[in-house]
């Protein structure tokens, strides 16, 4: 069984290291929500949905780079996996890399970062850390 979150993260990280401008993924609502959170955090520039019917819909992701040409994504660590799910309460959430990274969670209120989850006082499944 293929873990779609791991595949998404690995593709983003490798495309960033290879200095690619865009990456294309097949569409799922889950992927779209994760990519929207990464866009608001500044790790990717934009996400556009292309296509009309579900099998042909694709997500076109434009990667973000700083003024030196280095990718915004330096590293990714998947926390929850198919074999082991990790859940965190709102009080247990801590900043990633002293606030220079983000932890992405799936909560009853949707997919969000640990900062937003602490403000909303909601916990959930910890998906991955990105910096």
Backbone as JSON, one array per atom type, in Angstrom:
{
  "sequence": "XXXXXXXXXXXXXXXXXXXXXXXXXXXXXXXXXXXXXXXXXXXXXXXXXXXXXXXXXXXXXXXXXXXXXXXXXXXXXXXXXXXXXXXXXXXXXXXXXXXXXXXXXXXXXXXXXXXXXXXXXXXXXXXXXXX",
  "N": [[0.84, -1.18, 0.0], [0.61, 2.17, -0.89], [1.73, 5.08, 0.62], [0.2, 8.04, 0.39], [0.74, 10.56, 1.47], [3.46, 10.44, 2.14], [4.51, 10.09, -0.4], [3.79, 12.53, -1.6], [5.25, 14.38, 0.0], [7.91, 13.53, -0.42], [8.16, 13.94, -3.19], [7.87, 16.74, -3.33], [10.1, 17.58, -1.82], [12.29, 16.49, -3.28], [11.94, 17.7, -5.8], [12.33, 20.32, -5.08], [15.02, 20.27, -4.3], [16.14, 19.7, -6.76], [15.75, 22.01, -8.06], [13.4, 22.47, -9.55], [10.71, 24.12, -11.26], [7.94, 23.64, -11.2], [5.65, 21.11, -9.96], [3.6, 18.31, -10.58], [0.65, 16.8, -9.36], [-1.71, 14.14, -8.89], [-5.19, 14.72, -8.28], [-6.57, 14.95, -5.05], [-8.78, 15.7, -2.37], [-7.56, 15.76, 0.11], [-4.78, 16.03, -0.48], [-4.93, 18.52, -1.74], [-5.74, 20.18, 0.4], [-3.54, 19.92, 2.16], [-1.52, 21.05, 0.55], [-2.52, 23.64, 0.3], [-2.22, 24.58, 2.92], [0.58, 24.49, 3.1], [1.12, 26.45, 1.23], [0.09, 28.78, 2.44], [1.88, 28.92, 4.53], [4.19, 29.53, 3.19], [5.94, 27.75, 1.97], [5.48, 26.79, -0.56], [4.76, 28.38, -3.72], [2.31, 28.58, -5.28], [-0.82, 26.86, -5.83], [-2.6, 25.3, -8.28], [-5.6, 24.09, -9.67], [-6.18, 21.89, -12.26], [-8.19, 20.78, -14.92], [-11.36, 19.06, -15.37], [-12.97, 16.79, -14.82], [-12.94, 14.24, -12.31], [-10.99, 12.0, -12.65], [-9.14, 13.21, -14.37], [-8.3, 15.53, -13.14], [-5.71, 17.59, -12.01], [-3.2, 18.73, -9.73], [-1.3, 21.52, -9.94], [1.68, 22.53, -8.78], [3.56, 25.28, -7.84], [6.81, 25.81, -6.92], [8.52, 27.45, -4.19], [11.26, 29.68, -3.9], [14.11, 31.24, -2.31], [15.85, 34.46, -2.36], [18.48, 33.77, -2.98], [18.21, 31.55, -4.53], [17.87, 29.18, -3.26], [15.84, 26.46, -2.14], [12.74, 26.74, -0.35], [11.94, 24.61, 1.17], [13.72, 22.82, 3.32], [13.92, 20.48, 4.76], [12.03, 17.5, 5.57], [10.01, 15.6, 7.72], [8.25, 12.76, 8.18], [5.71, 11.99, 10.44], [3.32, 10.54, 11.34], [2.47, 7.38, 10.1], [1.35, 4.72, 7.9], [1.61, 2.39, 9.38], [1.85, 3.31, 11.95], [0.12, 5.52, 13.82], [0.16, 8.81, 15.08], [-1.06, 10.77, 17.59], [-1.77, 13.99, 18.94], [-2.41, 16.1, 21.72], [-3.7, 19.44, 22.14], [-2.26, 20.81, 24.08], [0.15, 19.5, 24.05], [1.53, 20.22, 21.79], [4.39, 21.51, 20.25], [6.71, 24.04, 19.07], [8.42, 23.66, 15.89], [11.79, 23.27, 15.12], [12.57, 25.53, 16.68], [10.58, 27.39, 16.02], [11.1, 27.95, 13.36], [10.16, 26.12, 11.62], [7.35, 24.02, 10.68], [4.62, 22.09, 11.93], [2.37, 19.88, 10.6], [-0.98, 19.1, 11.03], [-3.86, 16.95, 11.07], [-7.02, 17.74, 11.98], [-10.21, 17.82, 13.75], [-11.22, 20.21, 12.82], [-10.1, 20.55, 10.36], [-7.17, 20.54, 8.17], [-4.23, 21.82, 9.52], [-1.58, 23.98, 10.85], [0.67, 23.53, 13.69], [0.73, 25.87, 15.17], [-1.69, 27.18, 14.58], [-3.43, 25.22, 15.52], [-2.87, 25.26, 18.26], [-3.85, 27.81, 18.89], [-6.55, 27.45, 18.28], [-7.09, 25.56, 20.13], [-7.17, 22.75, 19.72], [-6.51, 19.33, 19.08], [-4.97, 16.61, 17.24], [-4.2, 14.24, 14.58], [-0.79, 14.0, 14.0], [0.73, 14.75, 11.08], [3.17, 15.48, 9.56], [6.44, 17.05, 9.84], [7.92, 20.07, 8.73], [10.58, 22.03, 7.47]],
  "CA": [[0.0, 0.0, 0.0], [1.43, 3.37, -1.03], [1.34, 6.19, 1.49], [0.13, 9.22, -0.49], [1.38, 11.7, 2.13], [4.9, 10.26, 1.98], [4.81, 10.33, -1.81], [3.67, 13.98, -1.8], [6.36, 15.05, 0.66], [9.15, 13.18, -1.09], [8.18, 14.61, -4.49], [8.12, 18.17, -3.1], [11.47, 17.75, -1.35], [13.22, 16.21, -4.36], [11.79, 18.73, -6.83], [12.94, 21.53, -4.52], [16.47, 20.1, -4.38], [16.52, 19.69, -8.17], [15.45, 23.36, -8.55], [12.29, 22.45, -10.5], [9.78, 25.24, -11.09], [6.62, 23.13, -10.85], [5.43, 19.68, -9.76], [2.19, 17.99, -10.84], [0.13, 15.68, -8.58], [-3.11, 13.82, -9.14], [-6.03, 15.45, -7.34], [-7.42, 14.48, -3.96], [-9.07, 16.83, -1.46], [-6.56, 15.71, 1.17], [-3.57, 16.65, -1.01], [-5.21, 19.94, -1.97], [-5.74, 20.86, 1.69], [-2.15, 19.97, 2.64], [-0.79, 22.01, -0.28], [-3.0, 24.99, 0.65], [-1.57, 24.96, 4.18], [1.98, 24.77, 2.78], [1.15, 27.72, 0.52], [-0.07, 29.86, 3.4], [3.1, 28.98, 5.33], [5.26, 30.06, 2.36], [6.84, 26.72, 1.46], [5.26, 26.72, -2.0], [4.21, 29.64, -4.21], [0.9, 28.51, -5.64], [-1.44, 25.58, -6.17], [-3.71, 25.48, -9.2], [-6.31, 22.87, -10.02], [-6.4, 21.84, -13.7], [-9.04, 19.67, -15.33], [-12.77, 19.21, -15.0], [-13.5, 15.56, -14.24], [-12.08, 13.74, -11.23], [-9.76, 11.27, -13.0], [-8.18, 14.05, -15.09], [-7.93, 16.73, -12.39], [-4.34, 17.59, -11.51], [-2.77, 19.87, -8.94], [-0.04, 22.05, -10.44], [2.29, 23.21, -7.64], [4.74, 26.08, -8.14], [7.68, 25.8, -5.75], [9.04, 28.75, -3.76], [12.7, 29.78, -3.68], [14.5, 32.53, -1.75], [16.59, 35.32, -3.28], [19.72, 33.08, -3.37], [17.88, 30.4, -5.36], [17.71, 27.98, -2.43], [14.45, 26.1, -1.92], [12.2, 27.04, 0.98], [11.84, 23.34, 1.89], [15.05, 22.3, 3.65], [13.79, 19.11, 5.23], [10.69, 17.02, 5.88], [10.01, 14.38, 8.52], [6.9, 12.22, 8.34], [5.52, 11.51, 11.81], [2.35, 9.45, 11.26], [2.61, 6.49, 8.96], [0.27, 3.73, 7.84], [1.81, 1.4, 10.42], [1.83, 3.93, 13.28], [-0.53, 6.83, 13.85], [0.55, 9.56, 16.27], [-2.02, 11.82, 17.9], [-1.29, 14.94, 19.93], [-3.36, 17.06, 22.28], [-3.32, 20.83, 21.87], [-1.26, 21.22, 25.08], [1.41, 18.8, 23.78], [2.12, 20.72, 20.55], [5.56, 22.37, 20.45], [7.25, 24.57, 17.81], [9.39, 22.87, 15.16], [13.04, 24.0, 14.84], [12.49, 26.81, 17.4], [9.66, 28.29, 15.33], [11.46, 28.13, 11.96], [9.51, 25.06, 10.86], [5.93, 23.86, 10.95], [4.09, 20.75, 12.07], [1.06, 19.85, 9.96], [-1.88, 18.16, 11.7], [-5.24, 16.85, 10.62], [-7.85, 17.91, 13.17], [-11.65, 17.88, 13.42], [-11.49, 21.49, 12.15], [-9.39, 20.57, 9.1], [-5.72, 20.43, 8.21], [-3.65, 23.1, 9.97], [-0.27, 23.92, 11.5], [0.59, 23.42, 15.14], [0.44, 27.2, 15.71], [-3.13, 27.39, 14.47], [-4.09, 24.25, 16.39], [-2.76, 25.75, 19.63], [-4.78, 28.93, 19.03], [-7.91, 26.9, 18.24], [-7.16, 24.61, 21.24], [-7.63, 21.48, 19.18], [-5.44, 18.39, 18.77], [-5.29, 15.73, 16.12], [-3.12, 13.37, 14.1], [0.37, 14.71, 13.5], [1.1, 14.19, 9.79], [4.59, 15.64, 9.27], [7.13, 18.3, 10.18], [8.61, 20.63, 7.57], [11.38, 23.2, 7.78]],
  "C": [[0.89, 1.24, 0.0], [0.87, 4.47, -0.13], [1.38, 7.47, 0.67], [0.78, 10.45, 0.14], [2.89, 11.62, 1.97], [5.32, 10.54, 0.54], [4.77, 11.82, -2.13], [4.88, 14.71, -1.23], [7.69, 14.78, -0.04], [9.26, 13.88, -2.45], [8.47, 16.1, -4.34], [9.57, 18.41, -2.72], [12.47, 17.54, -2.49], [13.14, 17.23, -5.49], [12.42, 20.04, -6.37], [14.46, 21.44, -4.61], [16.98, 20.15, -5.81], [16.23, 21.03, -8.84], [14.38, 23.36, -9.65], [11.36, 23.62, -10.22], [8.41, 24.75, -10.62], [6.65, 21.61, -10.68], [3.94, 19.44, -9.97], [1.82, 16.73, -10.05], [-1.28, 15.39, -9.04], [-3.94, 14.41, -8.01], [-6.69, 14.55, -6.31], [-7.66, 15.69, -3.06], [-8.01, 16.91, -0.36], [-5.27, 16.39, 0.72], [-3.77, 18.15, -1.22], [-5.16, 20.73, -0.66], [-4.33, 20.97, 2.27], [-1.37, 21.04, 1.87], [-1.24, 23.45, 0.0], [-2.37, 25.48, 1.95], [-0.1, 25.3, 3.93], [2.12, 26.09, 2.02], [1.0, 28.89, 1.49], [1.16, 30.02, 4.3], [4.31, 29.46, 4.52], [6.23, 29.03, 1.82], [6.66, 26.48, -0.04], [4.58, 28.02, -2.43], [2.72, 29.56, -4.48], [0.48, 27.08, -5.94], [-2.61, 25.88, -7.09], [-4.28, 24.12, -9.58], [-6.61, 22.92, -11.51], [-7.21, 20.61, -14.04], [-10.44, 19.86, -14.82], [-13.35, 17.97, -14.34], [-12.47, 14.96, -13.3], [-10.88, 12.93, -11.72], [-8.72, 12.14, -13.69], [-7.74, 15.27, -14.31], [-6.52, 16.55, -11.84], [-4.1, 18.84, -10.68], [-1.4, 20.3, -9.43], [0.55, 22.94, -9.34], [3.53, 23.96, -8.11], [5.56, 26.22, -6.87], [8.23, 27.19, -5.46], [10.53, 28.65, -3.49], [13.01, 31.14, -3.09], [15.35, 33.29, -2.77], [17.92, 34.71, -3.74], [19.46, 31.88, -4.29], [17.76, 29.11, -4.59], [16.22, 27.73, -2.2], [14.01, 26.42, -0.5], [12.07, 25.77, 1.82], [13.24, 22.8, 2.09], [14.99, 20.84, 4.09], [12.35, 18.79, 5.59], [10.84, 15.74, 6.7], [8.57, 13.92, 8.7], [6.78, 11.63, 9.73], [4.55, 10.34, 11.82], [2.54, 8.68, 9.98], [1.45, 5.51, 8.95], [0.39, 2.73, 8.99], [1.71, 1.98, 11.83], [1.24, 5.32, 13.18], [-0.15, 7.51, 15.16], [-0.41, 10.72, 16.45], [-1.47, 12.7, 19.0], [-2.43, 15.81, 20.43], [-2.84, 18.46, 22.03], [-2.23, 21.28, 22.83], [0.1, 20.6, 24.8], [2.15, 19.34, 22.55], [3.23, 21.72, 20.84], [6.04, 22.88, 19.1], [8.31, 23.65, 17.22], [10.58, 23.75, 14.84], [13.0, 25.42, 15.42], [11.64, 27.84, 16.66], [9.99, 28.52, 13.87], [10.85, 27.06, 11.06], [8.03, 25.02, 11.2], [5.6, 22.38, 11.08], [2.68, 20.78, 11.5], [0.23, 18.73, 10.6], [-3.2, 18.08, 10.95], [-6.11, 16.8, 11.87], [-9.32, 17.84, 12.78], [-12.03, 19.18, 12.7], [-10.74, 21.61, 10.83], [-7.9, 20.43, 9.28], [-5.13, 21.79, 8.54], [-2.28, 22.87, 10.58], [-0.44, 23.82, 13.0], [0.3, 24.77, 15.78], [-1.06, 27.48, 15.71], [-3.89, 26.44, 15.39], [-4.01, 24.68, 17.86], [-3.71, 26.91, 19.87], [-6.22, 28.46, 19.1], [-8.17, 25.94, 19.41], [-7.75, 23.27, 20.8], [-6.4, 20.61, 18.84], [-5.85, 17.53, 17.59], [-4.11, 14.86, 15.75], [-2.01, 14.22, 13.51], [0.82, 14.05, 12.21], [2.59, 14.25, 9.55], [5.1, 16.97, 9.79], [7.88, 18.76, 8.95], [9.39, 21.86, 8.01], [12.2, 23.61, 6.59]]
}
